[in-house]
Amino acid sequence: MNEYKTHPALITDNYVRATTLVPDKYGIIQLSNDLLVAMHEADKSSLKDDTTEDVSLNASVIDNFTKLADAMEDLAKDMGIEAKFKF
């Protein structure tokens, strides 16, 4: 099996699709799954030994991260907390 370096967030032996039995008003569970899938795809398609930059700058990863950050900010607003993510 070929060993290759991966983005630190993707270093795991097991991927389990997250599920929830509670209402997910903001879609945070699905958005988190989508972000991990986008990161995994960017990691697999990278030609570099150190894929951190390729994964971080991938358009799909950035898009999914932005959607997740927006959803978390909306959740924080509903909880009465000011949450701002710095990009």
C-alpha positions as CSV (number, residue, x, y, z in Angstrom):
1,M,0.0,0.0,0.0
2,N,1.3,3.4,-0.9
3,E,1.9,5.7,2.1
4,Y,1.3,9.4,1.5
5,K,0.9,12.4,3.7
6,T,-2.5,13.8,4.3
7,H,-4.1,16.9,5.6
8,P,-4.0,16.7,9.5
9,A,-7.8,16.8,9.7
10,L,-8.0,13.6,7.6
11,I,-5.6,11.4,9.5
12,T,-7.8,8.6,10.7
13,D,-8.3,4.9,10.2
14,N,-12.1,4.9,10.0
15,Y,-14.7,7.2,8.5
16,V,-18.2,6.9,9.9
17,R,-21.0,8.9,8.5
18,A,-22.5,11.1,11.2
19,T,-26.2,10.8,12.0
20,T,-28.4,12.6,14.5
21,L,-31.7,11.9,16.1
22,V,-32.3,15.6,17.0
23,P,-33.6,18.3,14.7
24,D,-30.7,20.0,12.8
25,K,-32.3,23.4,12.0
26,Y,-29.1,24.7,10.4
27,G,-27.9,21.6,8.7
28,I,-24.7,21.5,10.7
29,I,-24.4,17.7,10.6
30,Q,-24.8,17.5,6.8
31,L,-22.5,20.5,6.3
32,S,-19.8,18.8,8.5
33,N,-20.1,15.6,6.5
34,D,-19.9,17.6,3.2
35,L,-16.8,19.4,4.4
36,L,-15.0,16.2,5.3
37,V,-15.9,14.6,2.0
38,A,-14.6,17.7,0.1
39,M,-11.4,17.6,2.1
40,H,-10.9,13.9,1.4
41,E,-11.5,14.4,-2.3
42,A,-9.0,17.3,-2.4
43,D,-6.5,15.2,-0.5
44,K,-6.8,12.3,-2.9
45,S,-6.5,14.4,-6.0
46,S,-3.4,16.3,-4.7
47,L,-0.1,15.5,-6.4
48,K,2.1,16.9,-3.6
49,D,3.6,15.0,-0.7
50,D,2.3,17.6,1.8
51,T,-1.3,18.1,0.8
52,T,-2.2,20.6,3.5
53,E,-2.0,23.6,1.2
54,D,-3.9,21.9,-1.6
55,V,-6.7,20.9,0.7
56,S,-6.9,24.3,2.4
57,L,-7.1,26.2,-0.9
58,N,-9.5,23.8,-2.7
59,A,-12.6,25.7,-3.9
60,S,-15.0,23.0,-2.8
61,V,-13.4,22.9,0.7
62,I,-13.5,26.6,1.0
63,D,-17.2,26.7,-0.1
64,N,-18.2,23.9,2.3
65,F,-16.2,25.5,5.2
66,T,-17.9,28.9,4.5
67,K,-21.4,27.3,4.6
68,L,-20.6,25.5,7.8
69,A,-19.2,28.7,9.4
70,D,-22.4,30.6,8.4
71,A,-24.6,27.9,9.9
72,M,-22.6,28.0,13.1
73,E,-22.9,31.8,13.3
74,D,-26.7,31.5,12.8
75,L,-26.8,29.0,15.6
76,A,-24.8,31.2,17.8
77,K,-27.1,34.2,17.1
78,D,-30.1,32.1,18.1
79,M,-28.3,31.3,21.3
80,G,-27.7,35.0,22.0
81,I,-23.9,34.7,21.4
82,E,-21.9,36.8,18.9
83,A,-19.7,34.3,16.9
84,K,-17.4,35.5,14.2
85,F,-15.1,33.2,12.3
86,K,-11.9,34.7,10.9
87,F,-10.9,33.4,7.5
